[in-house]
């Protein structure tokens, strides 16, 4: 699945008989009272919706569970220049997106408040970031550079001892 323009996502929801239920914060709340059995989904206010968020929207319109806690987990994984955020405690593991991990608690808090009607001040977010293969590779490169620097210092130190 590829990222999709938000206008196309809205068009698909509208064609299914869905209506915009709420227009507050960083997300729009959409629902299909007749065709989806009272289910709702959140659509982020971005021009492009990532593939991970699209999968979340599709899942939200096919299954539903009730959130029962005020502490929510934000499972973040990198997808291009975005962090795709899944909130498993919300209905169907709601998904949103953010540019940086610093934005995640506010974005998830807004999503939870939009979807549940909860007071944003009472929402706690536990961020769990999964960097993925690209960042792991960068970590290995950084470790190799540090090891090379340590080896270089040791060789210079050994050479200095031999000269004295």
N, C-alpha and C positions, 0 to 999 in steps of 0.2 A: 504494500500500500504506500502511496506517495503522499506528501503534504498536499493540502487542498486549500483553495481560496475560501475565506470565511463565507463569502456570498453564496458559494455553491453548497456549503454545508447548510446554511439557512434555507436555501431553496429546497434541498432534499428533505429537511425537517418539515417545511411548509407543505410539500407535496404529500407527506405522510399524514397530514392533518394536525400537525403540532402547532402550538401557539406560544408566543413569547409571554411568559408568566411574570417575569421580573426583569427590571432593567437597571439594577443598582450595582455599584462597585465595578470590579474588573471582569465580571462575568455576567452573561445573560442566562436566565433560567428559562428553559423551554420544556414544554410538556405536551403529551399526546393523550388527553383524557379518554378519547374514544378508541383510537386504534392501538394504543400501547398499554392499556389497562392502568391508567393513572400514573404512569411512570414519568420521571423528569430527568433532564440532563442539563449540564452547564456547558456553555460555549464561551471560551475566552474572547476578550475584545482585542484580538490581533487580526491583521489582514490575512495571515497565513496560519492555518491550523496544521500542526505536525501529525504524522502518521500515528504516533502513539496516542495523541488526544482523540483522533478520529476513531481508533479502536475502542477507546473508552466511551465515546458517545454511542457507538453502535452497541456495545455491551450494556450500557445504561438503558437502552430502549428495549432490551430483550429480557433482562432479569432485574430483580429489585430485592434489596435487603434494607433493614432499618438501622440507622446509626444509633448507638446507645451510650456513647461516651463523649466527654468533652476534651479528651486528649486524642489527637489525630496524628497518624503517621504519614509523613510525606516521603514516599519512596521515589528518589530522583535518579534519573539516568540520562546521560548525555545523548542528544540526537542532533547532529550538526552544531549550529550555534545556539541551540536551545537546551534547557533542562526539561525533560518530560516528567511530570510529577503525577504519580498515582496515589490516591488517598483510599486505601483499602477499606477503611471503616465506613465510608459513604456508600450509598446505593451503587451497586455494580462497580465498585472501585473507581470512582470518578477520577478523571484525568484533566490536568491543566498544564500550563507551560510557563517558564520564566527564563529570562536571559542569564541571570546569575543566581547562585545559591543564596545570596543575601536577600533576594526578593521572595524566596520560597515561603517563609513563615507568613508574611503579609498576604501573599497570593493565595495560599492554602486557607488562611483564616477567612479571607473574603469569600472563597469558594464555599467553605463550610457554612458561613453565615448566610450566603445566598441560597444554598440548597436546603438548609435545615431551619432557617429562621432564628438560629441561636445568636446570643449576644456575642459580638466579636471579642469583647473584653474577657469572656470566659473560655475562649478557645485556646488550647495549648497545642503546639505543633512540634512533633519529634521528627527532625530531618534526618533521613538516611540516604546518603549519596553513594551511588555506584558509578565509579568513574569510567569503567569500561576498558576495552583493550587499548584504545589510543592513549589514555592517560597512564595505563600500566606500562606501556612501552616507553613513554617519556620518563617515568620513574626509574626504569632500568637504565636508561641512557644517563640520567642524572647520577645514579649510583656508580656507574662506570666512570664518569668524569671525576667524581669525588675520589674513587679508588685510585685513578691515575694521578690525581693531585697529591694524594698521600704517598704514593710510590715515588713520585718525583721529589718530594721533600725528603724522603728517606734516603734516596740516592744522593741528593745534594749534601745531606748531613754526613753520609758515609764518605763521600769524596772529601769533604772538609776535614774529617778526622784523619784520613790518610795523608793529607798535605801537612799536617802538624806533626 
